[in-house]
Amino acid sequence: MIKALIFDFGGTLDTDGVHWSEKFKEVILYYVKSVTPEHINKAYLYSENLLVDLVKQNDSLKTTLNRQIALQMQYFIENNILNEKESDKLIMNISNNCYTDVLNNVKIINDILKKLKRDFKLAIVSNFYGNLKSVLKELSIHHLFNSIIDSTVVNVRKPNPEIFKIAVNSLELNSNECIIIGDSYDRDIIPAKLIGCKTIWLKGRSWNEPKEISSADFIIKSLSELRGALKQMVLENLVNKN
């Protein structure tokens, strides 16, 4: 019997299946005509490598986005892709655009989570920067979760299956009583399956395309499909038992 749903955050609850590399690509290409998708991929990796040392525990999502976008602009400037004089306005415009999209999406997600909360314990497991609890409070959804696992806080990062074990143990449940929902097949679905959890893969716009998907028990394209997926998984469980 499934008793808990464990969600990824970045790329899942905040953008409904759009990996942040793809989100940044979409918005940056709108504002900056001098860059290519390849430039943006490299800038994203550059920012990810540096960001964890810059974010503070109480930083908001808006502050985090500003810092990450500033690092990407820094990459463009250092590689002579962008003029430094343009960067301040670009950081503000790109950050505002991304932040507004997250707020609009979380309004929808909030309603979904409230309904799920009636039937399940809810948790989050995310590769984050130590400020995940602050971000969830900022978005007014922190109270919906029984457990919040931030990789920087617990010092374990996905795809290490141990981070999912930490979440399952924090809920005082067994792995087979939990479903993991995430947008990354490699970082969410495969390691969760390894420890015995059920899995729902939120297949959206991703960093890469997996060659095989056997670890996904169910696939959805949006979190709006989640309740239907859960009902279908219960039905298939009953059928399998008969």
N, C-alpha and C positions, 0 to 999 in steps of 0.2 A: 504493500500500500504506500503510495506516494504521500509524504507529509510535508515536504519542503521544496521550494523552487529557489535555486541559487543562480543569480544573474551576474553576467559581466556588466561593467558600467560603460567604459569608453568604447564607442562604436556600437553599443547595444541600447542601453537605456537612454543615453543622451542624443543619439543620432539615428536610432531605429535601423541599424544594419549598415550604416555607411562608415567604413573605416576612416579614421581621422586623416590619414594620408590622402584619401580620395576627397574628403570634405575640403581640406586645405587646397587641393588641386583645383576643385571646382571654383572656389571663391577667389583664389589668387589669380587664376587665368582670366577671371572676369575683370579684375582691376589692373593686372600687370600684363601688358601685351608683349613684353620683351623676354619672357621666360617660356620654357618648354615643360611638358610634363616630367621629363627626365630631370630637369633642374629642380623641380619641386620635390620629387622623390628624394633626391640627394639632400636638399635643404631640410626636409622632414627628419631624415635620419640624423643629420647634424644637430638639429634642435632636440631630438629625443635623448641623444647622448649627453647633452649638457644640462637639460632642464631639471633633472632630478636633484642636482646640487644647488639649484637656485630657488626652488619652491619651498615656502615655509608652511608650517603646520596649519596656520590659520588663513592662508591665502585663499581667496575666492576663485571661482572658475573664471571670472572675467580677468582677474590678475594673471592667472595661469595661462589663459589664452594670449593675453598681451605679451607675456614673456616668451611664449613659444613662437609666436608670429614674429616678434622682434629678432629672435635668433635666426629664423628663416630669412628675414630681410638682411641680417648680418652676413649670412652665407652668400646671398646674392651680391652684396656689396663687395665682399672679399674676393669674389670670383669675377668681378667686373661685369656682372649681369644687370645690375641696378645702380642708379645714381643715389648717393647718400641723401641728397636734398629731398628726394621723393619719399623716403622711408617712413618718416613720422606720420604723415597723412595716410599712407598705405596701411600701417599698423593699426591705426584707429578704425579705418573703414573695414578692413578684413576682420578685425576682432569683433566689431559691432555686428557685422553680418553673421558671423559664426555663432556668437552669443545669442542673438535673437532667434536663430534657427533652433538652438538647444532649448531655449525657454518655451518656444511654441511646441516643440515636440514633447517636452516634459509635461505640459498641460494634459496632453492626450495620455501619456504614459501613467500619469498620476491616477487617472480614473481607472485604468486597467489594473494597476497595482492594488488599489483600494478594494476592488472586487475580488482579486486573487487572495488578498489578505484574510478574507472570510473563511477560506478553506485550507490555506497553507501557511506554514512559516515561510518567511522570505529572507533571503540573504544576498549579499553582494561579494564577489571575489574579483578584484581588479588589479591589474598592473598600474599602480598610480604613484603619486609623488609625495605621499605622507599627509596630504590634505583632503583625502576623500570625504571624511566625515564633515569637514567644513563646507565642502562643495554640496553635499547632500542636504545640509541645513539651509544653505543659500537657495537651493531649488525646492525647499519645503517638502522633501520626500524622505528625510532621514528616519522619521518616526515609524515608517512602514516596515522597517527592516529589523529582524531579530538579531542579525549579526552583519557586521561590515568588516571585510578583510581587505586591507590595503597592503599591497606587496612591500612597499617601503617600510611600513610599520612592523610587519611580521618577518621581514628580511627573507622572503621567499617569493620568487617570481614565476608566473606561468611561462613556459609550459610544464614546470615542475609539478607533478601531481600532488606533492605534499601540501601545496597551498589550498587545494580542494579538500584534502583530509582535515586541514585546520578548520575550514568552514563547516564541514559535516560534524566534526567533534564539538564545535562551538554551539551547534544546534541540538546536541545530545541525541543524534540520530545515527543510523547506519547508512552507508553509501547507497544501498538499494532502495532507500526511502526518499532519495533526493533526485531531482531533475536539474541538470545544468543547462542554462540558456545563454548562448553567446554567439557573437558574429564571427569569431576566429575559429576555423576548423582545427588549425594546428595547436592553438594555445588554449582553447576552451574544450572543444569536443573530444579530441584524442586523449588528453590527460585525464579528463573526467571519466571517460569510459574505462580507462585503465584501472581506476579504483572502484569500479562497480556501479557508478551512477548511471541513470538514464540521461539521455542527451537530446536537446532540441537545438538544431543549428539554425541561427538567423542568417540566412544566405542573402546578403545584400551586395553592395559595392565594396569589394575587398582589395587588400594589398596584393594578394595572389590567389590563384585558383588551385585547389587541391586536386591531386591526380586520382585519389580514391576517397569515397565518403562512407565507408562501411561503419564507422564509429558513430554516425548520426542516426539516432533512432527515429527522428522526425525532422523534417525541414520546413521552415516557414520563410516567407519573404518580408514579413512585417510583424511586429509584436501585436498588432490588431488581430492576427490569426492565432494567437497563443491559446485562447480559451478553446477554440475549435480543435486545435492540435491535442490539447490535454484530454478532451472528451474522446477523441479518436484513439488516443493511446490507452485510455481506460477500456474502451470497447474492445480493442485488439487484445488486451490482457485477458479480458473475460472470455473471448473467443478461444484464446490459446489454452485456457484452463479446461475447456469443455472437450 
